[in-house]
Amino acid sequence: MYIPQTSGYRLLSGCRQSTHLPHYDFSDLWVRANKNVPKAAVFTYVALFSFGIMTTWLFHP
């Protein structure tokens, strides 16, 4: 049973590969990306392309 030392919200992890149990450290996203490399590559490309378009639009002269 996990009892937090201070009040507030805590994210708990259920991933076996997590190094900081029971705290959530996004390790399940790395496991999912490792199992689905093409989807992760497409998602990363789309995210970075969108970020590039958005920053170009924001910082144009």
N, C-alpha and C positions, 0 to 999 in steps of 0.2 A: 504494500500500500504506500502510495506517495503522498506525503504531507508537505506542502510548500512552507518555506520559512517565513515568507511575507505574503500579504494578501495580494490578490490580483489574478489575472488570467495566466494559465500555463498551457502550452501546446505539448501534448504527450505523443510519443512516437511508438508505433507498433512494428517498425521495420527491424528485422534481425541484424541487418548490417550497420545499424546506427552505432556510433562510437560514444554517444553521450546519452545513453538511456537513463531515465525515461524521457528526457527532453527532446523535442522535435528539432532536428538539425538539417532537414531537407535531404537526407541521404536516400530516401525512397525515390526521389526524383532522379538521382543519379543511377539507381538500379533500373528504373523504368527506361531511362534514356539508353542505358547500356543494352537492354533487351530489345529496344525498338530504335536502332540506329538510323534507318531512313526517315522515320517520322521525326526524330529529334533533329536530324540535319535540316529537314524542310522547315520545321518550326523555328530553328535558330536562324536560318536564312531569311525567312519572312519577317521575323522580329527585328533583325538587324537592318534589313532593307527598309522596313517601315520607320525605324528609328532614324536612319539616314535621310529619308525623304522628309520626315518631320523636322529634323534639325536644320536641313537645308532651307526649308520654308520659313522657319523661325528666324534664322540668322542671315537671310538674304539682304543685300544692301538696298 
